[in-house]
């Protein structure tokens, strides 16, 4: 997995997932992706799936009318949200929160990746990533 920054779509896994989402309708892909992470055990949680779950949370936030302010251009995601406007998202929010809890757990491979960041200032990179996760968590509420 190639990672170039701390934002949600700053990695290949999230970008690839988004491309598939843009071709879909409704919440089934979002819900399925979140369910994989939310229902996994710490030893079964995979880095790629966690990146995709964060992308699913961002898609959910867009659909709920709360797009991120710090992301790179997400015009296509905004268009997907517009096409799916009116979709009931309330039932997916608890699943998203569960997935986010798993991602923030100390056993999560994505959390460990950022704690052991290859960036020169590991602490800063980790804090930036945590702020990104906290931001999307606040916007799905």
N, C-alpha and C positions, 0 to 999 in steps of 0.2 A: 504494500500500500504506500503510495506516495503522498506525503503530507508537506504542505508549504506554508501553513499558518494555523492559527488557533480558532479561526471562525468555522462554522459548521460545514460549509462547502469548500473548505480549504484542503480537501483530500480527494483522491480518486474514487474511493468507495461511495462517498456521499454524492459526488457528481454523477457517477454511473447510475446510482439509485434514482436520482432525480430525473435522469433521461427516461427511465422506465415509467416513473410516475407520470410524467408529462403526457405519455401515450395512454394513460389510464383514465377512468372516470370513477368518481365516488371515493370512498374511504377504505376500500378493501385492502389496497396495498399498504396504506399507512397503518391500518389496524394490524395487518399481518406482520409487518416489520416490527412494530412496537411489541406485539405479543411474543415474538421470538426472544427478545431481550428481557422483557418483563417476567416471563415464565422460565427463564433459564436459571440454572444453578451457577454459582460462581465459577466452578470448574468447567462448565459448558459454555460460558459466555465468550464470544469471539470478538476480536477487535473490529473486524469489518462490519459485523452486525451492529455493534455499538455506534459506529460512525453513521450507518444507515438509519438507526433509530433516532439519532439526533436530527438527521435530515427529515425524518418523518415528523418529529416534533415541530420543526420549522414549517413544514407544509401545513400541519395542523394550526399553527399560529397564524399563518397566512389565511387559511380558510376561516378562521375566527375573526379576521379583520385586524390582526395585530402583527404585521410583518416586521421583521428585524430592521433596525436602522443602521447597523454596522456591517451588514453583508455586502458583498460585491453585487453587481447587477443581478437581480432575481426577477427580471421582467417575465420570463417564461413561467416561473412559479406563481407569480401574481396572476398571469393569464389562466393558469390551471385553477387557481382558487376562484377566479371570476366565473369560469365555466361550471364550477361545482358549488357556486353560491347557493345557499339554502339547504345544503346538506346538514343534517343534524350531527353535531360533533360532540355533544354532551357525554355520550356513552364512551367515547374514545379517550377523554381527558384522564380518567383514573388509570387507564392502561399506560398512557404517556407518562404520568407521574411515577408509576411503578418502574417503567423503563429508565427514567431519569434517576431514580433511587439506585437501581442496579449499576448504572453508569458511574454514579458518584461514590459507589462503595469502594473500599480499599482493595477489594479483590478483583475489581474490573480491569481487564487488560488495557482498555483505553485510558482509564484513570492512571494506571501504572505507567503507561507510555508517556503521558504528560508529566508525571512526577519525575521520570527519568529522561526528560526531554533532551534531545541532542543540541538544543539552543545553547548559546554561550551563557546566558543567564537563565538557568533551569527554573529558578524560583519565579521569575517574572513570567516566563512562558506558561508555567503551570497556573499562576494566578490569572493570566489573561484567558486561558482555556476555561477555568472555573467561572469567570465572569460571563463568558459566552454561554455556558450551560445554565447558569443562574438566570440570565436574560431570557433565554427561550422558555425556561420553566415558568417565569413570571408571565410571559405572554400567552401561554396556553391556558392559563387560569381564566 
